[in-house]
Amino acid sequence: MENYNEQRVYNNFCLYFNAISEPRQPGKIKHLLSEVLFISTIAVISGADDFEEIADYADAKKNWLSTILKLPYGIPSHDTFNRILCAIDPSEFEQAFINWISVYRNNLPQTEEKDIIPIDGKTICNSADKNKGIKALHMVSALSTKYGLILGQQKCYEKSNEIIAIPELLKMLDIKGSIITIDAMGTQKNIANKIIEKNADYILALKGNQGNLYQEVVDLFDKIKTQQFEYYIYQQDTEIDKGHGRIETRHCVTINNLDWLYEIQYWKGIKSIAKITSTVFKNEQETTEVRYYISSLDGNANLINRAVRKHWHIENKLHWVLDVLFKEDYCRVRTGNGAENLSILRKIALNKLKSENSTKDSLKQKRKKASWQDSYAIKILLEMMK
């Protein structure tokens, strides 16, 4: 890889991340903030999971990094990486991340297929410090299932606070024309309003925490079993998945005649309700689960069935990967803004690793290859900096 491309990657990186405020006092700055962030990003891509490993990577690659960066005082120490990444404003870092991924996403080939965006939270278990009264960090993230990209995140300190974090996250994201899926915790009127205001659609899960609305929906679906109400069914759709020794059948029924539902009038944009019955056959045993949803879609059963299934991508293709590949739950960074900023770095790295498609290697193999081959590490960065 030519040095021109390496310098180009760094310059393009700076276009997005130079907006982050310098947290250090003037006169005490030895290492450029942009260089610290660049090294940290490429280190996490290449297998580093905490500040010590970032410093170890930088020290091992100092000859190569010196051909790209100024490094006026050499490679920063572990303490320097720790101090800077715990001090920078995570809201600015997050906004830079969102701006960058938004530009990249908009430059991808566009199709008529709607982007289904699940939003869900994950707790970083070891970020808690009971001795200091610090609760574990809970990050609410949005995932584009169409492009496989993490679009952004918003912190909170308890799962119950997701209802505060989700509107803040929606405020920052470009979701126009997309379908937002959220579990029952996020089924709130203000969240539905925010989604409609941003010209997107929603599919929100219903459970008992919605009180009268949940019971009304359940009762209406029970009534359509009778001849008097069967005409209320708008569409039906059935999908069957086989794999990993299991067979799952998901049957979706939608209704868009909502005249019988009193509570529905308080939900902006609502057009349909859905009932999905999931039957799983595994190890000669059958289990059935019934779930209910409200939606701003017109009752397209196939689309709603598919979107609800894709909601689980955020568990399987984000949360699971963060724990298994990046060892997020084992990370004990707790000082200042360190845990939140390291979470952003992981998501930047994951987006870049997923977008590098020149090989069919697993994400784990890509991280190892990036640590072994400097040219490949730069190639991963270059893919999303064009």
ROZADO-173566 format. One record per residue: residue in three letters; x, y, z of N, C-alpha, C in turn. Coordinates in steps of 0.05 Angstrom, whole numbers, padded with zeros to 5 digits, always signed. Atoms other than C-alpha are relative to their C-alpha. Layout:
ALAXYZXYZXYZ
...
END
This chain:
MET+00017-00024+00000+00000+00000+00000+00018+00025+00000
GLU-00016-00024+00002+00029+00067-00021-00005+00018+00024
ASN+00002-00019-00022+00044+00119+00032-00022+00021-00006
TYR+00021-00020+00007-00003+00166-00007-00027-00009+00011
ASN+00026+00010-00010-00063+00122+00011-00001+00001+00031
GLU-00001-00001-00030-00040+00118+00084-00005+00028+00010
GLN+00003-00028-00007-00035+00194+00088-00029+00009-00006
ARG+00027-00008+00007-00102+00201+00053-00020-00010+00020
VAL+00018+00011-00020-00136+00156+00103+00001+00017+00025
TYR-00003-00017-00024-00109+00197+00161-00013+00027-00004
ASN+00011-00027+00006-00129+00263+00128-00031-00001+00000
ASN+00029+00003+00001-00200+00238+00115-00011-00006+00028
PHE+00008+00005-00027-00204+00212+00186-00003+00026+00015
CYS-00001-00025-00014-00187+00281+00211-00024+00018-00008
LEU+00023-00016+00009-00244+00312+00169-00024-00004+00019
TYR+00023+00006-00017-00294+00278+00215+00005+00003+00030
PHE-00005+00001-00029-00259+00273+00282+00016+00023+00011
ASN-00014-00024-00010-00222+00339+00286-00018+00019+00014
ALA+00019-00018-00013-00286+00372+00311-00001-00005+00030
ILE+00000+00006-00028-00275+00339+00379+00017+00019+00016
SER-00015-00020-00016-00254+00390+00432+00024-00012+00014
GLU-00024+00008-00014-00185+00386+00461-00005+00002+00031
PRO+00006+00000-00028-00194+00366+00535+00023+00009+00018
ARG-00024-00006-00016-00123+00383+00557+00006+00030+00001
GLN-00007-00028-00004-00095+00449+00582+00021+00008-00021
PRO-00021-00010+00018-00056+00491+00531+00027+00001+00014
GLY-00027+00000-00011+00018+00485+00542+00008-00027+00012
LYS-00006+00027-00011+00012+00413+00568-00005-00022-00021
ILE+00006+00019+00021-00003+00382+00501+00025-00009-00015
LYS-00023+00011+00015+00051+00337+00472-00009-00016-00024
HIS+00009+00018+00021+00012+00287+00430-00026+00011-00012
LEU+00023-00010+00014-00038+00310+00377-00025-00017+00005
LEU+00025+00015-00006-00110+00291+00394-00008-00017-00024
SER+00008+00015+00024-00124+00270+00322+00017-00025-00003
GLU-00017+00023+00003-00064+00223+00323-00006-00021+00022
VAL+00008+00019-00021-00084+00192+00390-00025-00015-00008
LEU+00025+00013+00009-00154+00178+00362+00005-00018-00024
PHE-00006+00017+00024-00127+00151+00296+00014-00025+00009
ILE-00014+00024-00009-00079+00104+00331-00019-00018+00016
SER+00019+00015-00016-00134+00082+00379-00019-00016-00018
THR+00019+00012+00018-00181+00067+00322+00012-00024-00015
ILE-00013+00022+00015-00132+00026+00281+00009-00022+00019
ALA-00008+00020-00019-00109-00010+00344-00023-00018+00007
VAL+00024+00016-00007-00180-00032+00362-00008-00017-00024
ILE+00005+00016+00024-00190-00055+00290+00018-00024+00000
SER-00020+00021+00002-00127-00096+00297+00002-00018+00024
GLY+00001+00020-00022-00146-00132+00361+00003+00011+00028
ALA-00003-00012-00027-00134-00083+00419-00028+00003+00013
ASP+00026-00001-00014-00190-00087+00471-00001+00019+00024
ASP+00000-00020-00022-00168-00036+00524+00023+00019-00005
PHE-00020-00021+00004-00121+00023+00534+00028-00012+00000
GLU-00026+00012-00001-00061-00020+00552+00007-00013-00026
GLU-00005+00013+00025-00068-00061+00489+00002+00019-00023
ILE-00003-00021+00020-00077+00002+00448+00029+00011+00000
ALA-00028-00010-00002-00010+00027+00475+00020-00021-00009
ASP-00018+00021+00009+00023-00040+00463+00000-00002-00030
TYR+00001+00000+00029-00001-00040+00391+00016+00023-00012
ALA-00014-00024+00010+00024+00031+00380+00030-00003+00002
ASP-00029+00003-00004+00092+00014+00409+00012-00020-00020
ALA-00009+00021+00019+00098-00048+00364+00000+00011-00028
LYS+00002-00011+00028+00079-00007+00302+00012+00028-00003
LYS-00009-00027+00000+00117+00056+00318+00015+00008-00026
ASN-00014-00006+00025+00162+00052+00256-00019+00006-00023
TRP+00020-00004+00021+00103+00045+00210-00017+00025+00005
LEU+00017-00023-00007+00060+00097+00246+00015+00026-00005
SER-00016-00024+00003+00117+00147+00242+00002+00009-00030
THR+00001-00007+00028+00111+00145+00166-00026+00014-00008
ILE+00026-00012+00005+00039+00169+00170-00005+00025+00017
LEU+00006-00021-00019+00036+00213+00232+00025+00016+00007
LYS-00023-00016-00008+00080+00269+00259+00013-00011+00025
LEU-00010+00011-00025+00088+00239+00329+00023+00016+00011
PRO-00022-00018-00009+00128+00299+00355+00014-00010+00025
TYR-00013+00010-00024+00141+00264+00422-00001-00031+00000
GLY+00000+00029+00002+00140+00192+00397-00027-00012+00005
ILE+00025+00014-00005+00088+00141+00414-00011+00007+00028
PRO+00012-00006-00027+00040+00161+00471+00002-00025+00018
SER-00001+00022-00020+00045+00119+00534-00028-00010+00006
HIS+00025+00011-00008-00010+00076+00563-00016+00021+00016
ASP+00013-00021-00017-00025+00132+00614-00011+00022-00017
THR+00010-00022+00017-00032+00183+00558-00025-00009-00015
PHE+00025+00010+00013-00082+00140+00519-00023+00000+00020
ASN+00021+00002-00021-00120+00128+00583-00011+00027+00007
ARG+00008-00026-00009-00121+00200+00604-00016+00015-00021
ILE+00014-00014+00021-00142+00228+00537-00027-00012-00007
LEU+00025+00013+00008-00195+00176+00520-00020+00000+00023
CYS+00019-00003-00022-00225+00184+00589-00010+00029+00003
ALA+00006-00029-00004-00227+00260+00583-00016+00012-00023
ILE+00014-00013+00022-00255+00274+00513-00030-00003+00004
ASP+00029-00001-00003-00328+00292+00509-00013-00022-00017
PRO+00011+00022+00015-00366+00228+00489-00023+00009-00019
SER+00021-00010+00018-00424+00268+00460+00011+00011-00026
GLU-00014-00010+00024-00376+00302+00411+00011-00023-00016
PHE-00011+00023+00014-00342+00236+00395-00023-00015-00014
GLU+00023+00014+00011-00410+00203+00384-00012+00015-00024
GLN+00010-00015+00022-00434+00260+00339+00018-00002-00024
ALA-00019+00003+00022-00371+00255+00297-00003-00027-00013
PHE+00005+00027+00010-00383+00180+00291-00025-00001-00017
ILE+00026+00000+00015-00456+00191+00269+00003+00016-00026
ASN-00004-00015+00024-00436+00245+00219+00015-00016-00021
TRP-00016+00016+00019-00384+00200+00188-00016-00023-00012
ILE+00015+00024+00010-00429+00138+00183-00023+00009-00017
SER+00022-00010+00016-00486+00180+00156+00008+00007-00029
VAL-00010-00007+00027-00444+00207+00098+00006-00026-00015
TYR-00007+00025+00013-00418+00137+00083-00025-00015-00009
ARG+00025+00014+00007-00488+00106+00085-00014+00013-00023
ASN+00013-00014+00022-00516+00159+00039+00014-00003-00027
ASN-00015+00004+00025-00461+00146-00012-00001-00028-00010
LEU+00003+00028+00009-00477+00072-00016-00022-00001-00021
PRO+00020+00003+00020-00518+00047-00075-00028-00002+00013
GLN+00027-00001-00012-00591+00063-00060-00020-00018-00015
THR+00020+00017+00012-00648+00014-00072-00027+00007+00013
GLU+00027-00006-00010-00723+00016-00060-00006-00015+00026
GLU+00004+00015-00024-00716-00034-00003+00002+00019+00025
LYS-00001-00016-00024-00733-00001+00063+00021-00010+00020
ASP-00020+00007-00021-00679+00000+00117-00014-00005+00026
ILE+00012+00007-00026-00703-00036+00179+00021+00005+00022
ILE-00019-00009-00020-00669-00005+00240-00010-00008+00028
PRO+00007+00006-00027-00675-00042+00306+00015+00018+00020
ILE-00013-00015-00022-00660-00002+00369-00003-00016+00026
ASP+00001+00016-00025-00641-00038+00433+00024+00007+00017
GLY-00022-00007-00019-00596-00031+00494+00015-00024+00009
LYS-00018+00021-00011-00538-00071+00522+00016+00012+00023
THR-00015-00008-00023-00505-00066+00590+00029-00009-00002
ILE-00028+00007-00001-00429-00064+00594+00006-00008+00029
CYS+00002+00010-00028-00426-00107+00656+00022+00010+00018
ASN-00022-00007-00018-00356-00092+00684+00006+00030+00001
SER-00004-00029-00002-00363-00017+00675-00010+00011+00027
ALA+00010-00009-00026-00396-00014+00744+00023-00001+00021
ASP-00019-00001-00022-00356+00004+00806-00016+00005+00025
LYS+00017-00002-00024-00395-00011+00869+00012+00017+00022
ASN-00014-00016-00021-00342+00020+00914-00004+00030-00003
LYS+00003-00029+00006-00351+00087+00880-00028+00007-00007
GLY+00029-00006+00005-00426+00080+00870-00006+00005-00030
ILE+00004-00004+00028-00418+00078+00794-00016-00024-00012
LYS+00016+00022+00012-00472+00038+00758+00012-00008-00027
ALA-00009+00010+00026-00458-00004+00697-00011+00017-00022
LEU+00009-00016+00023-00462+00034+00631-00018-00017-00017
HIS+00020+00013+00018-00522+00016+00588-00001+00016-00025
MET-00001-00014+00025-00514+00034+00515-00023-00009-00018
VAL+00021+00005+00019-00574+00040+00468+00010+00006-00028
SER-00012-00002+00027-00554+00028+00396-00021-00004-00022
ALA+00017+00003+00024-00586+00032+00327+00016-00014-00022
LEU-00014+00016+00020-00568-00018+00273-00015+00001-00027
SER+00012+00002+00026-00581-00013+00198+00003-00029-00010
THR-00001+00028+00009-00600-00084+00177+00004-00001-00030
LYS-00003-00001+00029-00599-00063+00103+00030+00000-00007
TYR-00028-00003+00006-00525-00044+00105+00018-00014+00021
GLY-00016+00013-00020-00502-00081+00168+00017+00019+00016
LEU-00016-00021-00013-00478-00016+00200-00012+00010+00026
ILE+00009-00012-00025-00483+00012+00270-00002+00030-00006
LEU+00005-00028+00007-00514+00081+00261+00006+00020+00023
GLY-00005-00018-00023-00504+00109+00331-00007-00013+00026
GLN+00006+00011-00027-00510+00099+00406-00006+00023+00019
GLN+00006-00020-00020-00535+00136+00467+00002-00014+00027
LYS-00004+00013-00026-00516+00121+00539-00023+00004+00019
CYS+00017-00004-00024-00559+00111+00601+00011-00020+00021
TYR-00012+00017-00021-00545+00076+00667-00018-00022+00010
GLU+00018+00022-00006-00605+00029+00672-00017-00005-00024
LYS+00017+00007+00023-00648-00008+00622-00026+00016+00001
SER+00024-00015-00002-00708+00029+00649+00002+00028-00011
ASN-00005-00027+00011-00676+00094+00625+00001+00001-00030
GLU+00000+00001+00029-00679+00071+00553-00022+00019-00012
ILE+00022-00017+00010-00744+00110+00546+00009+00030-00001
ILE-00012-00026+00002-00702+00173+00557+00021+00001-00022
ALA-00023+00001+00018-00642+00152+00515-00009-00003-00030
ILE+00008+00005+00028-00681+00128+00453-00008+00026-00015
PRO+00006-00025+00014-00712+00197+00436+00025+00016-00006
GLU-00025-00015+00005-00642+00228+00443+00015-00012-00023
LEU-00014+00013+00022-00613+00177+00396-00014+00005-00026
LEU+00016-00006+00025-00670+00186+00345+00005+00028-00010
LYS-00005-00028+00007-00657+00261+00347+00025+00003-00017
MET-00026-00002+00014-00586+00250+00321+00001-00014-00026
LEU-00002+00018+00023-00600+00198+00268-00016+00009-00025
ASP+00015-00004+00025-00621+00204+00195-00016-00026-00005
ILE+00016+00024+00003-00679+00154+00193-00022+00003-00021
LYS+00022-00005+00020-00722+00182+00137-00004-00024-00018
GLY+00007+00022+00018-00758+00127+00099+00006-00027+00012
SER-00007+00025-00013-00735+00073+00148-00023-00011+00017
ILE+00019+00012-00019-00774+00026+00193+00015-00005+00026
ILE-00013+00003-00026-00755+00030+00267-00015-00022+00016
THR+00012+00021-00017-00767-00032+00310+00012+00003+00028
ILE-00008-00003-00028-00764-00027+00386-00016-00020+00017
ASP+00015+00018-00018-00782-00076+00442-00019+00016+00018
ALA+00021-00012-00016-00836-00063+00493+00009+00023+00018
MET-00010-00022-00017-00792-00019+00537-00002+00027-00014
GLY+00001-00025+00015-00791+00033+00482-00026+00007-00013
THR+00027-00006+00011-00865+00031+00465-00012+00022+00016
GLN+00008-00024-00014-00878+00102+00487-00011+00020-00021
LYS+00013-00019+00019-00922+00156+00455+00020+00020-00011
ASN-00019-00020+00009-00866+00207+00452+00021-00012-00020
ILE-00019+00014+00019-00820+00156+00417-00014-00004-00027
ALA+00015+00003+00025-00874+00141+00365-00002+00027-00014
ASN+00002-00027+00012-00884+00216+00355+00027+00008-00013
LYS-00026-00008+00010-00809+00227+00345+00006-00014-00027
ILE-00005+00015+00024-00805+00172+00293-00016+00011-00024
ILE+00017-00011+00021-00864+00200+00253+00010+00027-00008
GLU-00010-00026+00006-00836+00270+00258+00025-00001-00018
LYS-00025+00003+00017-00771+00245+00225-00006-00016-00025
ASN+00008+00012+00025-00811+00215+00167+00009-00029-00002
ALA-00006+00029+00000-00799+00142+00187-00025-00014+00010
ASP+00021+00016-00011-00845+00085+00206+00009-00016+00024
TYR-00008+00015-00024-00847+00043+00269-00016-00026+00002
ILE+00013+00025-00009-00863-00027+00293+00008-00003+00029
LEU-00006+00000-00028-00868-00026+00369-00013-00023+00014
ALA+00011+00023-00014-00876-00087+00413-00018+00008+00023
LEU+00019-00005-00021-00934-00091+00461+00002-00022+00021
LYS+00002+00019-00022-00933-00123+00529-00018+00012+00022
GLY+00018-00008-00021-00971-00117+00594+00006+00028+00011
ASN-00007-00026-00011-00934-00053+00612-00016+00023-00013
GLN+00016-00019+00013-00979-00017+00563-00029+00000+00009
GLY+00026+00000-00013-01040-00033+00605-00024-00004-00019
ASN+00024+00002+00015-01106-00019+00570+00004-00006-00030
LEU-00006+00004+00028-01076-00016+00500+00006-00029-00006
TYR-00008+00028+00004-01045-00085+00506-00025-00018+00002
GLN+00024+00017-00004-01110-00115+00532-00020+00003-00023
GLU+00018-00005+00022-01151-00082+00477+00009-00015-00025
VAL-00011+00014+00023-01105-00110+00423-00004-00030+00002
VAL+00003+00029-00004-01106-00180+00453-00030-00007-00004
ASP+00028+00006+00002-01182-00178+00458-00010+00001-00029
LEU+00009-00002+00028-01191-00155+00386+00010-00025-00016
PHE-00010+00024+00014-01147-00212+00360-00015-00025+00009
ASP+00016+00022-00009-01187-00260+00402-00027+00000-00014
LYS+00027-00002+00012-01252-00234+00372+00001-00008-00030
ILE+00000+00007+00028-01229-00246+00300-00001-00030-00005
LYS+00003+00029+00003-01232-00320+00314-00030-00007-00004
THR+00029+00005+00003-01308-00312+00312-00009+00010-00028
GLN+00010-00007+00027-01349-00306+00248-00007+00029-00002
GLN+00009-00028+00000-01374-00237+00268+00023+00019-00006
PHE-00023-00019+00003-01304-00206+00268+00021-00009-00019
GLU-00022+00010+00016-01264-00248+00219+00007+00018-00024
TYR-00006-00019+00022-01270-00194+00165+00020+00021+00008
TYR-00020-00019-00009-01225-00151+00208+00028-00007-00008
ILE-00026+00008+00009-01165-00191+00185+00007+00014-00026
TYR-00008-00014+00025-01127-00149+00134+00018-00018-00017
GLN-00018+00018+00015-01069-00195+00115+00011-00021+00019
GLN-00014+00020-00015-01034-00258+00137+00025-00009-00015
ASP-00025+00009+00012-00964-00284+00125+00013-00021+00017
THR-00014+00021-00014-00925-00346+00144+00028-00004-00011
GLU-00027+00006+00008-00850-00356+00143+00010-00024+00016
ILE-00011+00024-00013-00812-00420+00159+00030+00001-00003
ASP-00030+00001+00000-00738-00423+00178+00009-00026+00011
LYS-00012+00025-00009-00697-00485+00184+00030+00004+00003
GLY-00029-00002-00005-00627-00490+00213+00007-00005+00029
HIS-00011+00005-00027-00584-00509+00273-00018-00019+00015
GLY+00015+00020-00013-00629-00568+00287-00028+00009+00010
ARG+00026-00011-00008-00693-00526+00294-00016+00009-00024
ILE+00018-00010+00021-00753-00508+00252-00018+00021+00014
GLU+00016-00021-00012-00787-00442+00267-00021+00009-00021
THR+00021-00011+00016-00854-00421+00238-00011+00025+00012
ARG+00010-00025-00010-00876-00349+00245-00024+00008-00016
HIS+00025-00008+00014-00948-00332+00228-00009+00027+00009
CYS+00006-00028-00006-00966-00259+00224-00029+00006-00010
VAL+00026-00009+00007-01037-00232+00224-00002+00030+00006
THR+00002-00029-00004-01050-00157+00215-00029+00010-00002
ILE+00026-00013+00002-01111-00113+00225+00005+00030-00003
ASN-00003-00029+00003-01117-00042+00199-00026+00015+00005
ASN+00025-00012-00009-01189-00029+00220+00001+00002+00030
LEU-00006-00003-00029-01176+00000+00289-00022+00015+00015
ASP+00022-00015-00012-01245+00030+00304-00007-00010+00028
TRP+00007+00011-00026-01254-00016+00363+00019+00007+00023
LEU-00021-00005-00020-01191+00008+00398-00001+00029+00010
TYR+00001-00027-00011-01201+00069+00443+00027+00012+00004
GLU-00026-00010-00007-01129+00075+00466+00017+00008-00024
ILE-00016-00003+00024-01103+00076+00395+00001+00029-00009
GLN+00002-00028+00009-01124+00149+00384+00023+00017+00010
TYR-00022-00016-00012-01065+00172+00427+00027-00006-00013
TRP-00025+00008+00012-01012+00141+00382+00002+00012-00028
LYS-00003-00014+00025-00988+00185+00326+00008-00018-00023
GLY-00007+00015+00025-00987+00154+00256-00008-00029-00001
ILE+00006+00029-00001-01014+00086+00277-00020-00008-00022
LYS+00017+00009+00021-01046+00047+00220-00008-00030+00003
SER+00006+00028-00001-01045-00026+00240+00010-00012+00027
ILE-00011+00016-00022-01035-00077+00295+00006-00028-00011
ALA-00009+00026+00010-01002-00145+00288+00002-00020+00023
LYS-00004+00022-00018-01001-00212+00322+00018-00021-00014
ILE-00019+00020+00012-00942-00259+00309+00002-00024+00019
THR-00002+00025-00015-00945-00331+00332+00024-00015-00010
SER-00025+00013+00007-00877-00363+00333+00000-00028+00013
THR+00000+00027-00010-00874-00439+00338+00027-00012-00007
VAL-00026+00012+00004-00806-00473+00347+00000-00030+00006
PHE-00002+00029-00004-00794-00547+00339+00029-00008+00001
LYS-00028+00007-00004-00728-00571+00367+00002-00023+00021
ASN-00004+00024-00017-00704-00636+00399-00026-00013+00007
GLU+00026+00014-00002-00773-00666+00388-00019+00014+00020
GLN+00017-00015-00017-00804-00611+00430-00010+00025-00015
GLU+00012-00023+00014-00850-00555+00407-00007+00021+00021
THR+00007-00023-00018-00855-00486+00440-00013+00022-00017
THR+00014-00021+00015-00901-00429+00420+00000+00026+00017
GLU+00000-00026-00013-00896-00355+00435-00017+00019-00017
VAL+00017-00019+00014-00947-00301+00417+00009+00028+00007
ARG-00008-00028-00005-00926-00228+00409-00018+00019-00015
TYR+00018-00020+00012-00966-00165+00393+00015+00025-00006
TYR-00014-00024+00008-00945-00101+00358-00020+00021-00009
ILE+00014-00021+00013-00971-00033+00338+00019+00012-00021
SER-00017-00009+00022-00946-00002+00273-00012+00023-00016
SER+00009-00022+00018-00950+00060+00228-00001-00010-00028
LEU+00002+00011+00027-00946+00013+00168-00030-00008-00005
ASP+00028+00003+00007-01011-00002+00131-00010-00028+00004
GLY+00009+00027-00005-01015-00075+00152+00011-00021-00018
ASN-00014+00019+00018-00968-00108+00102+00012-00023+00018
ALA-00008+00021-00019-00962-00175+00139+00027-00011-00006
ASN-00026+00011+00007-00902-00199+00100+00022+00019+00009
LEU-00020-00019-00008-00863-00135+00113+00003+00001+00031
ILE-00002-00001-00029-00881-00133+00187+00012-00025+00011
ASN-00012+00026-00009-00864-00207+00196+00030+00000-00004
ARG-00029+00000+00006-00797-00197+00163+00015+00021+00017
ALA-00012-00021-00016-00782-00132+00201+00004-00009+00029
VAL-00002+00010-00028-00797-00165+00269+00022-00020+00002
ARG-00022+00020-00001-00750-00222+00252+00027+00014-00001
LYS-00026-00015+00003-00695-00172+00232+00006+00015+00026
HIS-00006-00014-00026-00702-00138+00300+00021-00015+00015
TRP-00019+00016-00016-00662-00195+00329+00029+00002-00011
HIS-00027-00004+00010-00603-00176+00285+00017+00016+00019
ILE-00016-00017-00018-00583-00125+00337+00011-00017+00023
GLU-00011+00018-00020-00574-00182+00387+00022-00018-00012
ASN-00018+00020+00012-00540-00231+00340+00024+00012-00014
LYS-00021-00011+00017-00499-00184+00297+00014+00025+00012
LEU-00014-00022-00014-00481-00129+00347+00007-00008+00028
HIS-00006+00005-00028-00488-00146+00420+00017-00026+00004
TRP-00016+00025-00002-00462-00218+00412+00028+00005-00010
VAL-00027-00005+00011-00404-00194+00369+00017+00017+00019
LEU-00014-00017-00019-00385-00140+00419+00011-00016+00024
ASP-00008+00016-00023-00381-00191+00475+00021-00021-00009
VAL-00017+00022+00008-00348-00248+00436+00026+00009-00014
LEU-00023-00009+00016-00302-00211+00388+00016+00022+00015
PHE-00013-00022-00013-00286-00148+00428+00002-00002+00030
LYS-00001+00005-00029-00294-00177+00498-00010+00024+00016
GLU+00010-00024-00013-00336-00117+00518-00008-00004+00029
ASP+00009+00005-00027-00366-00148+00580+00023-00005+00020
TYR-00022+00005-00018-00297-00164+00607+00017+00025+00005
CYS-00016-00024-00003-00269-00094+00599-00007+00015+00026
ARG+00004-00012-00026-00259-00060+00666+00007+00030+00000
VAL-00004-00029+00001-00249+00012+00642-00024+00014+00013
ARG+00022-00013-00016-00289+00055+00691+00005+00030+00004
THR-00007-00027-00007-00253+00122+00697-00012+00020-00020
GLY+00009-00021+00018-00285+00185+00669-00019-00009-00022
ASN+00016+00007+00023-00314+00178+00600+00012-00024-00015
GLY-00015+00022+00013-00269+00118+00584-00017-00022-00011
ALA+00017+00022+00009-00322+00064+00580-00017+00007-00024
GLU+00017-00008+00022-00367+00104+00534+00016+00005-00025
ASN-00017-00005+00024-00311+00127+00488+00012-00025-00012
LEU-00010+00026+00010-00283+00057+00483-00022-00015-00014
SER+00023+00012+00013-00353+00033+00465-00003+00012-00029
ILE+00001-00013+00027-00353+00084+00407+00022-00011-00018
LEU-00022+00010+00016-00285+00060+00384-00006-00029-00010
ARG+00007+00028+00008-00310-00013+00383-00019+00001-00024
LYS+00020-00001+00021-00369+00007+00340+00011+00012-00026
ILE-00014-00009+00024-00325+00047+00292+00015-00023-00013
ALA-00016+00023+00010-00279-00014+00286-00018-00021-00013
LEU+00018+00020+00010-00338-00061+00276-00011+00008-00027
ASN+00010-00009+00026-00368-00019+00220+00021-00003-00022
LYS-00021+00001+00021-00301-00016+00184+00006-00029-00007
LEU-00006+00028+00005-00288-00091+00192-00022-00012-00018
LYS+00023+00011+00016-00358-00107+00164+00000+00010-00029
SER+00001-00012+00026-00349-00061+00105+00023-00008-00018
GLU-00023+00009+00016-00283-00091+00081-00008-00027-00011
ASN+00011+00025+00012-00308-00144+00032+00019-00013-00021
SER-00019+00011+00020-00245-00162-00008+00005-00030+00006
THR-00004+00028-00007-00242-00229+00030-00025-00010+00014
LYS+00023+00013-00014-00292-00278+00060+00008-00008+00029
ASP-00009+00006-00027-00253-00280+00126-00021+00008+00020
SER+00017-00007-00022-00291-00278+00191+00011+00026+00012
LEU-00009-00025-00013-00288-00214+00233+00024-00005+00017
LYS-00023+00007-00017-00239-00249+00280+00025-00002-00017
GLN-00023+00003+00018-00194-00267+00222+00009+00027-00011
LYS-00007-00027+00010-00197-00196+00195+00016+00016+00021
ARG-00015-00015-00021-00174-00167+00262+00028-00011+00002
LYS-00027+00011-00001-00116-00215+00264+00017+00008-00024
LYS-00014-00007+00025-00097-00201+00192+00008+00029+00001
ALA-00007-00028-00002-00099-00126+00206+00023+00005+00019
SER-00022-00003-00019-00052-00135+00265+00027-00010-00013
TRP-00024+00010+00013-00003-00174+00220+00009+00016-00024
GLN-00006-00013+00025-00008-00134+00156-00009+00029+00002
ASP+00006-00028-00002-00004-00058+00161-00017+00009-00024
SER+00014-00008+00025-00028-00051+00089-00030-00008+00002
TYR+00028+00008-00003-00091-00090+00106-00015+00017+00020
ALA+00012-00017-00020-00105-00048+00167-00008+00027-00013
ILE+00007-00025+00014-00102+00015+00124-00022-00005-00020
LYS+00022+00006+00019-00146-00019+00072-00027+00000+00013
ILE+00025+00000-00015-00200-00030+00124-00009+00029+00005
LEU+00007-00028-00005-00198+00044+00143-00007+00014-00026
LEU+00004-00014+00025-00195+00066+00070-00028-00006-00012
GLU+00026+00009+00011-00259+00027+00052-00023+00019+00008
MET+00022-00018-00009-00302+00076+00092+00008+00029+00001
MET-00010-00028+00000-00261+00139+00081+00002+00011-00028
LYS-00002-00009+00028-00270+00146+00006-00017+00024-00005
END
